[in-house]
Structure formats: structure tokens, C-alpha cells
Amino acid sequence: MQTVSQLLEAKPTNTVHTIGQGRTVIEAAERMNLYRIGALIVTDTLGHIAGIITERDILTRVITERLDPAETLVHDIMTRDLITCSPNTPLEHAREIMTKRKIRHIPITNPGDSTTLHGLISIGDLNAAANQDLTIEVLSLREYITHG
């Protein structure tokens, strides 16, 4: 796998879960728990991407601040300045972005158009893809060694 679009195509499901910015943090946490995911794309009233809310946002901006998650709105704690990449982004570049910016999720959008959402990738997706590539390489090398 070489690009983000190839990774998205290979994912068993490419469903991106969202939540409205006027919802509560407890609703966001319940949705993340239900789908066993670590992030939700936050949408505005028109359905456009307004930000992202992650487990880390909840931990650092709600729990450690001792805010009530049933009263705190997603809008108040979400990450607004999204770091995105395009479907044509090489996987290694996406990994570099995540490493340098210390993030675990990247929304995939068109360049210059953050309203069209193609998907969402996580560091776990990148690790799984790298593992798959390494497994194929190991099997090929074993075949070459044993059968010449």
C-alpha cells in the first residue's frame, strides 16, 4: 500500500462516525464506546466539518478540568484546527504528520476543500498496513530462500 486512498479502499469498513457540535461530551463518549473508536468528526448545523473530538480531547479538556461531560458541549472542547491530508498522500507522509504533530487520527479531504470527507485514518490503520506489507515481504523472502 502506498497512498491513503489505497488504505481507505482496503479497510473493512470506511464508515466515518460524526457528531453535531451542539451535542454533549457524554454523548460523544457513548458513541465512541458504542463503535469502539477513538475519534468522531464534528459537524456544524449544515453538516460541514467543524472539527474533531478524540479520547484525548475528553481526557485533557473535560476530565482533568473536572467539567461535567453531561453539560459540556462538543463545540467547547473539540479540536478546531484540523490537520488533514488528501487521498493521494503517501502513507509514509501521513505517518510523519501524525508523529510530528502528535496526533492519532487524520481526516481525509480534498486539497483546499475541507468539506468533502473521504474517510478517516488512524495510527492503528497505518500500523496494520505496515504490518501487512512486512508480512508479504517476509513470505516472499522465505519463498526465495527455500526455492531459489
N, C-alpha and C positions, 0 to 999 in steps of 0.2 A: 504494500500500500504506500502510495506516495503523496496523495493530496487529501485534504479534508473531505472533499466530495466523495472520494473513494471510500473513506472511512464511514461516512454517513450512509452510503449505499450498503455497506457490509454490516451495519448494525442490525440486530434482530428487530428492533423497533426504533423508529425515528420520531416518536411522539415527543413533542416539547410541551411540558406542562406549564401552564401560566396561572397567574392570579392577578386580580384587579388591585390597583394601588390603594383603593379605599377599603380593602379587606383588613382584618386584624392579623397580627403576627401569629396568634394561636391557630387561626385558620390556615395560614401558610405552613406552619409546623405540622399540623394534622395532614395536610395534603402531601407534604414531603414524606411523612411517615407512611401514609397510605400507599404511595407509589415507590417507596424505598429509594428516594432520590435526594440529592444534596442541594438542589437549587431550583428555583422557579423563575421564569421570565415574568416580569411585572408589566402589565399593560395599563394604558390610560383609558379614559372613557370612550375613546374612539377605537380602541383595540390596538393602538400602536405601541411599540416597545418603549417603556418608560424607564426600565432599569432591570435589575436582577436582585433577588433575595436569596441568600445562601445560609446554610447552617452557621457559618462563621459570623454572618451579619447578626443573626439571632443571638448567638453566644456573646459577642462583643458589644452589641448595641442595645440589647434588651436585658439579658440575664445579668451580666456584670454591672449594668447600670441600675439593676433592680426595678426595671419598669414592668408593668403588668402586661403580659402578652395578649391578654383578652381585651385590653383597652388601647394598646399601641397599634397604630396603623402601619401597614406595609410601607406606605409612602414615606413615613417618617424615618425609617431605618434602612431602606433599600439602597443599593449602590446605583447611583445615577450615571456616573461616568463609565459607560460600558466600554470594555475592551473587546473588540470583535475581530473576526477575520473572515475572509471570503472563501467560497468553496474551492477556489484554486490554490489556496495557501498550502505549501508543503507541510507535511506533518512535523518535520523537524523544526520548522519555523514556529508552528503552533506550540510545540513543546518549549522552545526558547522563550516565547511570550509568557507562557504560564510560569516558567521558572523565574524569569527576571521580575515579573510583576507580582509573583507570589499569589497566583490565583489558581483555582482548580476547575473552572468552567469558562468556556468561551462560546458566546452566541455566534452563529454563522450567518452573515448578512451579505448583501451585495455591496461592493465598494461604493462608498458615498451615499448609501441608502440603507439606513438602519431600521427601516420599517418592514422590509421583506426578510422574514426569518426562514432560513433553510434548515436550521437544526441547532443543536447544542452539543458540544463535545466536552468531555471531562478528561482529567488527567488519567482516570481509570480506562477510558476508551483508548487513549494514546498508549498506555502501558499494555493493554490487551493486544493492540495492533502490533506493537514491537515484539511482544512475546510470540505472536503468530508468525511474524517474519523470521524470527530466530529459530523457531521450530522447523520451519521449512528449510532453512539454511542447514541446520544440523542434519536433518534427514537426507538432504542432497549430498552433504559431505560424507555421511556414513555410507550411502549408496556408492559414491565414487571410490571410497577407500576399500570397501569389500568387493566390489565388482569391477573396479578399474575403469 
